[in-house]
Each structure stands twice: as structure tokens, then as C-alpha cells.
């Protein structure tokens, strides 16, 4: 009797899948497929997900649960290997961190257009320009056409895209010496917040990308994490990130 009931339940589930009312989940690959499309759950996330049962919407002990809102579009098979992020609101922190972490985003154009609405003047932009694969002049035109919350910063970003302005600022004193050591391939030790401002000013004073240029991302990220948003150092770090962004991604 128990076996018959189990077989009947299984047949009913397969019927719902066949009719398109349910979808199937491949626990090995994380692929969810249904009659009208599918999506992919990251393999690293899959073992951590606790699926919510029908009619039971409580989440116990803080375990991660899968919750889908709106329609889910199928993804191209080539994109299944890439980790991607969609943010509801593009913030200055998201713009700088995605650049420093080299984190791919789904719609890089939104991270550029956000410059017109942010209070911070210096935000990385060229990392996102490269990922759009759109000509910078065309992006500048798109920026001109939108209604900005911050017209001054919008116009500055347009000038940067047209290569009429950049984040470079000549370094002096300790920052000048750090700038010289960076160009020799030396990597400074950032062990406390007092090192952050001279280091950031040294990056801003670079005219060329040093041999260890790519490693500077992680050091700037370390400074960002150590610095309070309310301190003057934060503005210096953002400008340094912009200069590093220019050196890494602008094509001469």
C-alpha cells in the first residue's frame, strides 16, 4: 500500500513537470528547467540552500532559503560559468568595490549612468566602460541626455570619458617617495589607517602603471575597509581608485 502511494505521488509530480506546472532541479549542476525556460543556481550556493516547502514560509536558524520574485529568464549556456551580480541600487560603495574586486556585473552601463546621481565626484568609470564594449564617446552622449541629480558630477564624468580630465594629481613629500617606490615594483605595507592617505596620494600621483599595478587593487581595498566614510581619507581613496582605474583600462 505504501509503495503504491509513493508511486502515485511520483507519477503526479512527473505529470506536473510534463505539464509545465513544476520544474526540475539537477542537484549536480544546479540547473533548474521547466517547460518555458530555466535558470542556474551557483554550484557554491547550491549545498547551502534550504528550499521552502509549499505553505511553509518560515526560515529556521538563519539557514539560507531560495526565494524567487518575478519572472526568471533563461540564461545563455556561455554565461553559466560566470558569476554575475544585479543590484537594486547602484551606490558609490558598489561602484568602487566592484572595480577593486574585479567583480563582473550584469549591466555595467548602469554603473556609469549612476555617476550623474552620486554625490562623490571621483568614482571608477573605465572598468565599466571596458565591460560595456561601447565607445566612450557614445557613453558620454548617453550621459548628456539623462536628467542628472548631480549635474556637476555628471559633467565631470563626461569630460573624463572624453579624456579631457583625469584623476591625476602630483604627489609630494612621503607620497612622492611612495610613488617612486611603486614605480620600482616595491609593494608598501598597509598595516594601519595612517598609511592609507600617503599611499592613496601616491597612486593618484602615478603617471604610468607600475610593474605591480594590478596588486594595488587589494591594497586600496584594504584602505577602504579600514577607513570611515566620514573621514577625509575616504575621498582620497576614491580618487586613487579612479587613477588606478585610468591606468589599468584607458587605451592610449
KEMAR-311146 format. One record per residue (C-alpha): x, y, z. Coordinates in pm, whole numbers. Each point is the difference from the previous one (the first is absolute). Layout:
BEGIN
px->X | py->Y | pz->Z
...
END
This chain:
BEGIN
px->0 | py->0 | pz->0
px->282 | py->240 | pz->91
px->185 | py->-82 | pz->-325
px->-316 | py->68 | pz->-205
px->-44 | py->337 | pz->169
px->365 | py->90 | pz->-63
px->-29 | py->-100 | pz->-367
px->-321 | py->202 | pz->-35
px->162 | py->308 | pz->156
px->303 | py->-35 | pz->-228
px->-221 | py->-36 | pz->-307
px->-197 | py->308 | pz->106
px->319 | py->204 | pz->37
px->129 | py->-110 | pz->-339
px->-335 | py->94 | pz->-148
px->26 | py->350 | pz->140
px->351 | py->31 | pz->-144
px->-118 | py->-121 | pz->-341
px->-290 | py->248 | pz->3
px->231 | py->286 | pz->90
px->-145 | py->60 | pz->346
px->321 | py->-110 | pz->174
px->369 | py->18 | pz->-84
px->284 | py->-244 | pz->56
px->323 | py->69 | pz->189
px->325 | py->-177 | pz->-91
px->181 | py->-22 | pz->335
px->331 | py->-72 | pz->-173
px->5 | py->308 | pz->-223
px->-246 | py->237 | pz->169
px->-206 | py->35 | pz->-319
px->-373 | py->53 | pz->41
px->-206 | py->-67 | pz->-311
px->-368 | py->26 | pz->-85
px->-218 | py->2 | pz->-307
px->56 | py->369 | pz->-78
px->354 | py->58 | pz->115
px->257 | py->-52 | pz->269
px->263 | py->155 | pz->220
px->318 | py->-99 | pz->179
px->85 | py->-10 | pz->371
px->369 | py->55 | pz->74
px->170 | py->-329 | pz->92
px->155 | py->157 | pz->310
px->-341 | py->117 | pz->120
px->-192 | py->-318 | pz->-81
px->105 | py->-207 | pz->305
px->-84 | py->293 | pz->230
px->-355 | py->58 | pz->-121
px->-296 | py->-114 | pz->208
px->-302 | py->-10 | pz->-230
px->-324 | py->125 | pz->151
px->-279 | py->-255 | pz->-9
px->-336 | py->96 | pz->-145
px->-207 | py->172 | pz->267
px->296 | py->26 | pz->240
px->161 | py->343 | pz->-19
px->200 | py->1 | pz->322
px->378 | py->5 | pz->-13
px->156 | py->-188 | pz->290
px->336 | py->66 | pz->166
px->102 | py->251 | pz->-264
px->46 | py->-266 | pz->-270
px->9 | py->150 | pz->-352
px->-320 | py->-61 | pz->-195
px->-78 | py->31 | pz->-371
px->-258 | py->265 | pz->-77
px->-91 | py->102 | pz->-355
px->-168 | py->332 | pz->-72
px->-137 | py->83 | pz->-344
px->79 | py->-183 | pz->-320
px->320 | py->-199 | pz->-47
px->159 | py->20 | pz->-345
px->205 | py->-281 | pz->-154
px->375 | py->62 | pz->-10
px->230 | py->-62 | pz->-293
px->213 | py->-309 | pz->49
px->320 | py->205 | pz->-39
px->-101 | py->221 | pz->291
px->-55 | py->-289 | pz->242
px->368 | py->-5 | pz->93
px->6 | py->365 | pz->104
px->-95 | py->138 | pz->339
px->-216 | py->306 | pz->-50
px->-156 | py->260 | pz->225
px->-312 | py->214 | pz->-42
px->-49 | py->277 | pz->256
px->-329 | py->176 | pz->70
px->184 | py->331 | pz->57
px->346 | py->90 | pz->-129
px->184 | py->171 | pz->286
px->347 | py->162 | pz->7
px->116 | py->-287 | pz->223
px->-121 | py->-254 | pz->-256
px->174 | py->188 | pz->-283
px->340 | py->10 | pz->172
px->-15 | py->-350 | pz->149
px->-99 | py->-174 | pz->-323
px->298 | py->167 | pz->-166
px->247 | py->-85 | pz->277
px->-128 | py->-360 | pz->18
px->-24 | py->-32 | pz->-381
px->-355 | py->-117 | pz->56
px->-203 | py->-44 | pz->-322
px->-341 | py->168 | pz->-10
px->-296 | py->-71 | pz->-224
px->-59 | py->356 | pz->-124
px->321 | py->207 | pz->18
px->-170 | py->294 | pz->-172
px->-212 | py->57 | pz->312
px->319 | py->39 | pz->205
px->111 | py->276 | pz->-238
px->-333 | py->182 | pz->-16
px->-10 | py->-5 | pz->382
px->281 | py->257 | pz->-3
px->-261 | py->261 | pz->-90
px->-186 | py->-65 | pz->327
px->282 | py->-54 | pz->252
px->141 | py->263 | pz->234
px->356 | py->-130 | pz->-36
px->197 | py->170 | pz->-275
px->259 | py->-274 | pz->-48
px->-138 | py->-343 | pz->-84
px->161 | py->-272 | pz->-217
px->-151 | py->7 | pz->-348
px->239 | py->-156 | pz->-251
px->-31 | py->-352 | pz->143
px->-370 | py->16 | pz->-89
px->62 | py->166 | pz->-337
px->223 | py->-292 | pz->-102
px->-269 | py->-247 | pz->106
px->-271 | py->174 | pz->-203
px->206 | py->-33 | pz->-320
px->-157 | py->332 | pz->-106
px->204 | py->295 | pz->-127
px->65 | py->254 | pz->281
px->-124 | py->286 | pz->-219
px->-335 | py->-176 | pz->-39
px->-22 | py->-55 | pz->376
px->76 | py->369 | pz->55
px->-291 | py->85 | pz->-231
px->-231 | py->-224 | pz->202
px->107 | py->173 | pz->319
px->-73 | py->341 | pz->-152
px->-355 | py->-107 | pz->-86
px->-109 | py->-110 | pz->347
px->-139 | py->232 | pz->267
px->267 | py->1 | pz->272
px->-49 | py->29 | pz->374
px->353 | py->141 | pz->14
px->70 | py->195 | pz->-323
px->355 | py->98 | pz->106
px->112 | py->-359 | pz->54
px->-178 | py->-109 | pz->-319
px->193 | py->258 | pz->-200
px->328 | py->-98 | pz->164
px->-58 | py->-362 | pz->-97
px->-75 | py->107 | pz->-357
px->332 | py->187 | pz->-14
px->179 | py->-303 | pz->140
px->-156 | py->-223 | pz->-265
px->117 | py->245 | pz->-266
px->348 | py->-6 | pz->160
px->-14 | py->373 | pz->74
px->43 | py->-59 | pz->373
px->153 | py->-272 | pz->218
px->65 | py->-81 | pz->366
px->377 | py->65 | pz->-13
px->139 | py->236 | pz->263
px->372 | py->51 | pz->63
px->123 | py->-163 | pz->320
px->226 | py->169 | pz->253
px->204 | py->-92 | pz->307
px->-54 | py->-354 | pz->128
px->-251 | py->-69 | pz->-278
px->261 | py->99 | pz->-261
px->248 | py->-246 | pz->150
px->-267 | py->-271 | pz->6
px->-82 | py->79 | pz->-361
px->366 | py->-54 | pz->-95
px->16 | py->-331 | pz->190
px->-316 | py->-122 | pz->-174
px->158 | py->69 | pz->-338
px->296 | py->-214 | pz->108
px->-238 | py->-291 | pz->58
px->7 | py->26 | pz->379
px->-320 | py->-78 | pz->192
px->-59 | py->210 | pz->314
px->-137 | py->-151 | pz->319
px->-341 | py->136 | pz->94
px->-30 | py->-102 | pz->365
px->-196 | py->292 | pz->146
px->-225 | py->285 | pz->-108
px->277 | py->261 | pz->25
px->167 | py->-157 | pz->-305
px->-310 | py->29 | pz->-214
px->3 | py->369 | pz->-93
px->368 | py->13 | pz->-111
px->-48 | py->-325 | pz->-192
px->-317 | py->122 | pz->-171
px->164 | py->331 | pz->-89
px->295 | py->-194 | pz->-146
px->-233 | py->-193 | pz->-231
px->-170 | py->323 | pz->-104
px->345 | py->137 | pz->-89
px->90 | py->-288 | pz->-233
px->52 | py->96 | pz->-364
px->46 | py->-359 | pz->-113
px->-110 | py->-341 | pz->125
px->269 | py->-152 | pz->225
px->119 | py->-361 | pz->-44
px->-221 | py->-116 | pz->287
px->-293 | py->219 | pz->-105
px->-263 | py->-272 | pz->16
px->94 | py->-75 | pz->364
px->-88 | py->354 | pz->99
px->-369 | py->-89 | pz->-17
px->20 | py->-218 | pz->310
px->199 | py->261 | pz->193
px->-253 | py->272 | pz->-82
px->-280 | py->-234 | pz->102
px->177 | py->-53 | pz->332
px->16 | py->378 | pz->47
px->-368 | py->29 | pz->-90
px->-95 | py->-257 | pz->263
px->207 | py->174 | pz->268
px->-135 | py->349 | pz->-69
px->-320 | py->154 | pz->129
px->-224 | py->163 | pz->-259
px->-3 | py->319 | pz->209
px->377 | py->58 | pz->-14
px->188 | py->204 | pz->-266
px->202 | py->-312 | pz->-83
px->-300 | py->-154 | pz->-176
px->-1 | py->267 | pz->-272
px->373 | py->-53 | pz->-55
px->-52 | py->-377 | pz->-37
px->-280 | py->49 | pz->-252
px->216 | py->230 | pz->-211
px->289 | py->-249 | pz->18
px->-235 | py->-275 | pz->-119
px->-95 | py->220 | pz->-296
px->367 | py->55 | pz->-90
px->73 | py->-372 | pz->20
px->-311 | py->-63 | pz->-209
px->134 | py->240 | pz->-266
px->345 | py->-157 | pz->-4
px->-141 | py->-352 | pz->-31
px->-273 | py->54 | pz->-256
px->49 | py->308 | pz->-217
px->136 | py->-88 | pz->-340
px->253 | py->250 | pz->-128
END
